[in-house]
Amino acid sequence: MRVLTKCLYAVQTNWYAVVASAEFMLHDVQNEAFAEQLRERRRLLLERDTEVNFFLVSEPAWLDEKFPEKAKQVRRPCVALISTDQQWIT
């Protein structure tokens, strides 16, 4: 009997986040260019045949678990923009 084994390598990826109230990030008149910036970023990455490296996360569970003091400062409901690109997200 022959046993085939697969080797799976876990790659640690650093994620960076910006968290704000959903009202501010998604609906504030002063922040109206936000959606356009996300569309442009996605278009640019796809145009360069690069994987989209950002996501919007509604009510991120990790916020309360990993950053309880910071979580208390964010008005709810909240949303997080996360990315693997530290330079872009900051």
GROMACS elastic network, one bead per residue, 0.5 to 0.9 nm:
[ bonds ]
;  ai    aj funct       b0    kb
   13    84     6  0.71697   500
   14    83     6  0.84931   500
   14    84     6  0.59689   500
   14    85     6  0.86617   500
   14    86     6  0.86372   500
   15    82     6  0.63970   500
   15    83     6  0.55055   500
   15    85     6  0.76644   500
   15    86     6  0.77737   500
   16    81     6  0.83043   500
   16    82     6  0.54933   500
   16    83     6  0.53564   500
   16    84     6  0.60361   500
   16    85     6  0.72645   500
   16    86     6  0.60216   500
   16    89     6  0.68599   500
   16    90     6  0.83298   500
   17    80     6  0.62511   500
   17    81     6  0.55210   500
   17    83     6  0.64551   500
   17    84     6  0.88133   500
   17    86     6  0.86896   500
   17    89     6  0.69738   500
   17    90     6  0.84609   500
   18    79     6  0.84621   500
   18    80     6  0.55558   500
   18    81     6  0.52708   500
   18    82     6  0.65543   500
   18    89     6  0.72104   500
   18    90     6  0.80022   500
   19    22     6  0.87844   500
   19    25     6  0.84823   500
   19    60     6  0.89884   500
   19    63     6  0.86857   500
   19    74     6  0.76627   500
   19    78     6  0.70099   500
   19    79     6  0.58300   500
   19    81     6  0.64517   500
   19    82     6  0.85274   500
   20    23     6  0.82502   500
   20    24     6  0.66999   500
   20    25     6  0.61147   500
   20    74     6  0.61495   500
   20    75     6  0.72758   500
   20    76     6  0.85391   500
   20    77     6  0.88087   500
   20    78     6  0.56023   500
   20    79     6  0.58432   500
   20    80     6  0.65854   500
   20    81     6  0.87438   500
   21    24     6  0.53636   500
   21    25     6  0.62291   500
   21    26     6  0.83834   500
   21    74     6  0.61717   500
   21    75     6  0.51189   500
   21    76     6  0.57254   500
   21    77     6  0.58925   500
   21    79     6  0.60691   500
   21    80     6  0.86188   500
   22    25     6  0.51941   500
   22    26     6  0.55979   500
   22    27     6  0.73304   500
   22    58     6  0.79642   500
   22    59     6  0.87524   500
   22    75     6  0.82423   500
   22    76     6  0.72432   500
   22    77     6  0.57476   500
   22    79     6  0.51660   500
   22    80     6  0.84979   500
   23    26     6  0.56329   500
   23    27     6  0.50943   500
   23    28     6  0.62526   500
   23    75     6  0.88712   500
   23    76     6  0.86226   500
   23    77     6  0.77646   500
   23    78     6  0.77095   500
   23    79     6  0.89206   500
   24    27     6  0.57177   500
   24    29     6  0.84861   500
   24    30     6  0.86945   500
   24    31     6  0.72679   500
   24    78     6  0.88337   500
   25    28     6  0.64929   500
   25    31     6  0.66713   500
   25    32     6  0.86674   500
   25    34     6  0.75242   500
   25    78     6  0.84702   500
   25    79     6  0.74425   500
   25    80     6  0.88683   500
   26    29     6  0.89649   500
   26    31     6  0.74370   500
   26    32     6  0.76844   500
   26    34     6  0.75192   500
   26    35     6  0.76154   500
   26    79     6  0.85765   500
   27    30     6  0.87073   500
   27    31     6  0.72678   500
   27    32     6  0.71451   500
   28    31     6  0.52039   500
   28    32     6  0.64774   500
   29    32     6  0.52453   500
   29    33     6  0.87869   500
   30    33     6  0.79667   500
   31    34     6  0.57280   500
   31    35     6  0.85415   500
   32    35     6  0.67145   500
   32    36     6  0.77931   500
   33    36     6  0.51897   500
   33    37     6  0.61568   500
   33    38     6  0.87821   500
   34    37     6  0.51187   500
   34    38     6  0.63752   500
   34    39     6  0.87604   500
   35    38     6  0.51650   500
   35    39     6  0.62682   500
   35    40     6  0.86473   500
   36    39     6  0.50748   500
   36    40     6  0.61109   500
   36    41     6  0.85179   500
   37    40     6  0.50829   500
   37    41     6  0.60245   500
   37    42     6  0.85629   500
   38    41     6  0.50560   500
   38    42     6  0.61333   500
   38    43     6  0.85346   500
   38    54     6  0.88513   500
   39    42     6  0.51966   500
   39    43     6  0.61281   500
   39    44     6  0.86056   500
   40    43     6  0.50284   500
   40    44     6  0.60644   500
   40    45     6  0.86120   500
   41    44     6  0.51419   500
   41    45     6  0.62393   500
   41    46     6  0.86594   500
   41    52     6  0.85193   500
   42    45     6  0.52301   500
   42    46     6  0.61774   500
   42    47     6  0.84562   500
   42    52     6  0.62904   500
   42    53     6  0.86479   500
   42    54     6  0.85350   500
   43    46     6  0.52301   500
   43    47     6  0.59428   500
   43    48     6  0.85869   500
   44    47     6  0.50185   500
   44    48     6  0.62176   500
   44    49     6  0.85821   500
   44    50     6  0.84715   500
   45    48     6  0.51618   500
   45    49     6  0.61762   500
   45    51     6  0.65178   500
   45    52     6  0.60670   500
   45    53     6  0.84577   500
   46    50     6  0.56440   500
   46    51     6  0.69488   500
   46    52     6  0.71214   500
   47    50     6  0.75057   500
   48    51     6  0.88404   500
   50    53     6  0.84843   500
   52    55     6  0.83289   500
   52    83     6  0.89836   500
   53    82     6  0.82456   500
   53    83     6  0.54589   500
   53    84     6  0.58749   500
   53    85     6  0.70882   500
   54    81     6  0.69435   500
   54    82     6  0.54113   500
   54    84     6  0.68902   500
   54    85     6  0.80387   500
   54    89     6  0.88841   500
   55    80     6  0.80791   500
   55    81     6  0.57866   500
   55    82     6  0.54043   500
   55    83     6  0.65851   500
   56    79     6  0.67609   500
   56    80     6  0.56417   500
   56    82     6  0.64170   500
   57    60     6  0.58376   500
   57    78     6  0.87437   500
   57    79     6  0.55741   500
   57    80     6  0.50577   500
   57    81     6  0.63988   500
   57    82     6  0.74878   500
   58    61     6  0.89083   500
   58    77     6  0.79149   500
   58    78     6  0.63747   500
   58    80     6  0.64773   500
   58    81     6  0.89616   500
   59    62     6  0.88770   500
   59    63     6  0.81451   500
   59    76     6  0.80120   500
   59    77     6  0.63642   500
   59    78     6  0.52739   500
   59    79     6  0.54645   500
   59    80     6  0.74315   500
   60    63     6  0.56743   500
   60    64     6  0.79356   500
   60    78     6  0.78060   500
   60    79     6  0.68707   500
   60    80     6  0.67158   500
   61    64     6  0.60732   500
   61    65     6  0.66551   500
   61    66     6  0.88231   500
   62    66     6  0.56198   500
   62    67     6  0.75607   500
   63    66     6  0.56367   500
   63    67     6  0.53350   500
   63    68     6  0.67410   500
   63    70     6  0.78419   500
   63    71     6  0.58614   500
   63    80     6  0.89680   500
   64    67     6  0.55243   500
   64    69     6  0.80389   500
   64    70     6  0.80991   500
   64    71     6  0.55075   500
   64    72     6  0.81205   500
   65    68     6  0.61069   500
   65    71     6  0.88286   500
   66    71     6  0.89246   500
   67    70     6  0.54181   500
   67    71     6  0.59773   500
   67    72     6  0.88367   500
   68    72     6  0.64667   500
   69    72     6  0.54238   500
   69    73     6  0.71175   500
   70    73     6  0.53379   500
   70    74     6  0.69937   500
   71    74     6  0.54510   500
   71    75     6  0.84352   500
   72    75     6  0.77408   500
   74    77     6  0.84890   500
   74    78     6  0.69930   500
   75    78     6  0.64228   500
   76    79     6  0.85670   500
   81    89     6  0.81187   500
   82    85     6  0.88119   500
   82    89     6  0.75857   500
   83    86     6  0.70526   500
   83    88     6  0.81133   500
   83    89     6  0.65447   500
   84    88     6  0.88163   500
   84    89     6  0.83124   500
   85    88     6  0.54968   500
   85    89     6  0.63117   500
   85    90     6  0.87548   500
   86    89     6  0.53181   500
   86    90     6  0.61497   500
   87    90     6  0.55829   500
